[in-house]
Amino acid sequence: MLFNKVNKWLKNNHTCVLCGLHPANTFGICDDCMSDLPWSISCCHQCGRPTPFPTKQICTCCLKHAPAFDTTLATFRYVFPIDRLLPSIKYAKKTSHLGWLSSLMSEYILSKDLPLPDALVPVPMHPWDEIKRGYNQSSLLTHLISKQLTLPAHLGAIRKIKRTPHQKELNFIERQQNLIDCFRLNKPLPKRVAIVDDVMTTGSTVNEISRLLKNNGVETVDIWVLARTPE
């Protein structure tokens, strides 16, 4: 399986996967690259938007237009090298990077000392798009995180039933309308759920899924992403 290949690759590779120059630590990268990664330090507690200074407050955007989800944990800011790595995972089949990235993400989540969810769900792709790509990177990430944190993963709980244009091709208003009635819940979920994805931009996708979950009995929705863009 792909997950076994990822773990085997990590164990056999002793050089930093980013610079290729220095010995790798237990995460697969060297200590210098680890410190240089664009960690998310200051951001809105609810939507994860980067803020100028550390705060536990909610940003003005969330105060004016409260999203359906409750919290967002973004491990990194979407800048170099994360803005190169994530597209390579999604479009160039570089899924081995998910091994060390998911480990860092799990450590980051635990460092926040927040209540853990009862279950994890990935952001789904339309079946035709997943067949075309060969995998759903969010499902792969969810599986790895669930193993590392020993949390249940419901990989097929949410289904995307309408094929839509890619969100990156649309403006903000179009993104909101693009996702109406796109998702369907296949099974009941527990009271607290974390939606897992690779990158969060406007939050339109996770907001629509969060609305679906809360309309079906979920009380608290957390968003866990590898990276958050400035907008």
N, C-alpha and C positions, 0 to 999 in steps of 0.2 A: 504494500500500500504506500501511497504518497507520504503519509505521516512517518512510516518506518524509514523511508528513504531520507527524509529530512533529518531525523534523529541520527541515522548512521552517518550522514554527511557531516553533521556537527561534531560527532565524536572523532572522525578521522581527519578533520581539517584543523590543524594547529596554528595556522597563520590567520591574522585578522582578515575577515571577509571584506572589509572596507578598503584599507590601505595596502594589504598584502605584504607589509614590511615587518611588522612586529608580531611577537607571539600573542595568540588569542587568549583571552580569559575564559571563564566558564560560560560566558554568553556567546562566544565565537568572535568577538572583536577585541582589539587591544585597548588598554586603559586610556591611551591618548585619544583614540577615536570615541571612546565612551564619553569622555568629558566634553568632547567637541560636539556631540549630538545636540540638536535644538530642542532640549527638554522644555516641556510646557510648565512654566513656573507661575506666571500670573495670568489668570483668566476668570471669566464669569463662572460662578458655581453652577448655573443652570444650563447655559448654552455652550460654554467652553470657549467663547470668543476671547482672544488674547487681550489683556488689559495692560495699561502702562505700568502698573505696580501691583504687587500681591494683594489680593482681597478675597474675602469670603462672601462678599455682597453679590447681588444680582445686577447685571448691566441694565442700562436704560432701555435697550431694545426689548429685553425680557419683561421689564416692568410695564412697557407700553403694550407689547403683544406677547403675552405669556404662551410659551410653547406647551404642547401636550405632555412632554416628558419633564422629569423632575430634576435630574442632575446630568452632567456630562463630564466624563473623564477622558481627556485627550492626552496621550503620553507625550507627543511631540507637536511642535509647530511645523506647518507644512512649508518648510524651506530646505535648502540643501543640507545634507544629501537625501533627506526623506522624500523631497519632491522628485527625486530621480528614482529612488528605490521602489516606491509604491506603484508608479506606472509600469516599471519593469516586471513587477509581480503580476499585475493585472493584464498587461498586453504582450509581454515577452516571455511568459512562462517561467520567470525566475522565482518560483515558489519556495525554493530553499531558504530565501531570506526570511520567510515567515517563522522559521525555527527560532532564530535568535531575537527577532523583533517581538514575537509573542512572549518570549521569556522576559524581556525588558518591560513589556506592557504589563505582565502579571506582577512583576516586582513593583512597578509604579503604582498599580492599583492597590496593592497591599500597603504601600507606604502611606497612603491617604487615610488609613484606619477608619474607613467608612463601612456601614453595614453592607454585607455582600448580598446579592440577589438570590432568589430561590432557584432561578433557572436562567440560562443564556439562550438567545435566539440570534441567528445571523440575519442580515438584510438579504432577502432573497433576490435572485435574478429570474427573469422570465425563462421558462424551460428551454426555449429555442436559443436564447442568448447563452445559457449555460452550456448547452450542447456545442454551440459554435466555439466557445472559448475552451471548453474541455473541463472546466471547474468553476466553482464560485469561490473567490478568494476570501470572502467573508465567512463562508462555511468552514473553510480550512482553518482560518484564524480562530473561529469559535471553538472548533474541536480542540485545538492546541491549548487555548486558554482554559477550557473546561477540564482538561487533564491536569494542567499545572495547578489550578486552584481547587480541584476536586469539586466542581460544580456541575449539575446536570445541564446537558446541552440538548435542546429540542430543535434539531437541524431542519426538520420538515414541518414545523408548526405553522409557519407563515408561507403562503404561496403568492407569487406575483402572477395575476391572472390576465393582465393586460400588457401587451408589448408596447413600449413607449419610446419616444426619442430619448437619446442620452441627455441627462440633466445638464451636462456641461455645455450643450448646444443652445440652451434656453436662458432667457432672462428670469429675474426673480418671480414675476407674476406668472409667466409661462410654466415655471417649475412647480408652482403651487397647483395650477390647474392640470398639469400633466399627470399628476399622481392620484387624482380623485378616483375612488373605487378601483384602485390598482391591486390591492392586496386582500387576501382572504385568510382567515384563521381556520386552520384545519383541526385544532384540538384545544381543549381548555388549558390554560396556563396558570401557574400559582400567582400569589398576590404581588410579589416583587420580581420583576424581570429586567435583565440587562440586554439591550440590543447591541450587537457587536458589528462593527464595520471597519474598513480600512481608513477611509478619510471622510471628514464631514466638512461640507462647504456652507451652504445656506441652512442646512438642517431640514430641508423640506421632506426628504425621504423618511428619515427617522421620526419626524413629527407626524407624518401620515400613519406610519406603523404604530406609533405610540397612541394615537387617537383610536385606532382599531382595537388595540389591546385594552385600553381603558373602557371602551364601550362594551367590552366582553369580560369585565370582572377583575382585570388587573388594577391594582391600586397605585403602585409606584413603578415608574419606568426610568431606568438609568441608561445612559448612552455611553458605551465604551468604544473608543476609536483609537487607532494608532496615531492619527494626526488630525489637526484642525486648521483650516485655512483662516486667514484674517477675515474673510467673508465668503 
